[in-house]
Amino acid sequence: MSLLTDYEVAALLLSLKVASVAVCCSLPFGVMVAWILARCRFPGKSLLDGIVHLPLVLPPVVVGYLLLVSMGRSGWLGSWLYHYLGISFSFSWRGAALAAAVVAFPLMVRAIRQSFEAVDTRLEQAARTLGAGRLKVFFTISLPLTAPGIVSGMVLAFARCLGEFGSTITFVSNIPGETRTIPLAMYSFIETPGAEAQAARLCVIAIVISLVSLVASQWLGRRVQLRASGQC
Amino acid sequence: MLTIDINKQLGDTLLQVTAELPTYGVSAIFGRSGAGKTSLVNILGGLATPDSGRVQLGERVLFDASRRINLRPEQRGTGFVFQDARLFPHYSVSGNLNYGRPRRGRKTSFDTVVELLGLEKLLPRYPAALSGGEKQRVAIGRALLTEPELLLMDEPLASLDLPRKKELLPYLQRMAEELKLPIVYVSHSLDEILQLADHMLVLDSGKMVLNGALEQVWDSPLLRPWQSVQEQSSLLSARVVETLPSYEMSRLDLTQDISLWVNKLLPQGESIRARIHSNQVSVCRERPQSTSIRNVLPVTLSAIETAETGQYVSLKLDLAGKVLWANITRWALDELQLVVGEPLFAQIKGVSLTSSDLAAA
């Protein structure tokens, strides 16, 4: 690791940790919401659709502010969580992961939803005539056939989480080693006179991990696509 | 007994069926497209819900609107074969076959089904690498392996081209003969039905027109509109009593002293369903002497049916209590001055045995 300074390594590892946790923890909800939007009909569906997509169009500062108000330690939900479960999001990396997850959620849901809509419901019907209940049909037919969409949704969300800046700095501030991810670290260097070189180094790191994750996702996506269509 | 008594509104047409189908052999549901065949079979399988009525299989009530019973598809114990095979693309052939198999499913039944449908070589392959006929065979095997009480087949041959149909039909025939499993078979092809079915239900724009044993339904004048002149034919069941190996011909006895020769060497004692196309039958007043035709049978003219158009008329002939139809030209009818009730001789040029006769459907 002699290539990178300790400071850069810390920011890089934190970024990866925040993005991974955000993607993994929001995935079950993303799949659930995508399935509901793709398959169910109920009054208020367009409202749910709108709420899910809101973080995509709201300024990230607004998302951060809303998180601060609701999930901060004195926020209405945050205080309850802290009081009863001892979970606190304020000014910790968990808060950064939450902010990243909220902002990336619509991207994940959109990709998975499209993939659910593309699954042939006649295959699900056939599975039911073969004696499979709804749950078995979901886990053995719908979900595996949606796998390519789930992978691309995760990759999109992961990339969005790595780049998250506005809502993170609003919600959990810019604390070195705790919430200072690569974008925040870069922002700090740019604000500091004479640290242009360090900012440029971080810029290169950001480009490299983005490229690596793009290539990895393409490779993974191809494999999953082949598996789902039974060609390997 | 499979008891059906249902009503369902389908767009403009009302599907209304009250019928009992036997729980043995193959029962065909026949009708033109849009007649409601698929909707009916979907109702039997639980994929569609009727507006009212009931469906009962033996002692088990599958649907009863008045008692609010509607078993889900997975609870009905009915296997379903769709027109498009609907194999799961992410499972191999053996994965597809095992998908609905009961956990304590018998190993023997797996081997039997694989052997019956000729699937041994396909087991490790994926659906993407199968031909249409192979896919459909796997789909049939998959449905059989759920060990159903009733097998529903919705036009399993309709999406296949003629060579594939010819390839798949013998498997279906073997299956119908060897498995003691009642099958409901939807088709718009009378030829397929002739090959396979024992019982037939005819639907026309949602209404049941006919329901009964195949040979009875076949002779009903109500079925005539569905048969083109080339398709009009009579069905006769008989047993093989004599064979002439040197000429490769077999004799079927229709009654004690009337018999029919067919151009095929058949095992003695076997029961055969012979189909005689009306265009292959001609009549004459005197028994023709020194004719090349082997089948000259004494008959009585029991009815003359003239079509409004076309050059042909249909003669309904009584052949020792069985019905034989003959098509002759209107010109011949006028010249011979045929009278209902008069004795005639029917000359039969060709007899097809339903197992070897899949005409272009």
Interface residues (C-beta under 8 A of the other chain):
Chain A: D120 R122 L123 Q125 A126 A127 R128 T129 L130 G131 A132 G133 T140 I141 P144 L145 R227 A228 S229 G230 Q231
Chain B: G45 G46 L47 R72 P73 E74 T78 G79 F80 F82 D84 R86 F88 P89 H90 Y91 S92 Y99 G100 P102 Y126 P127 A128 A129 R142 A143 T146
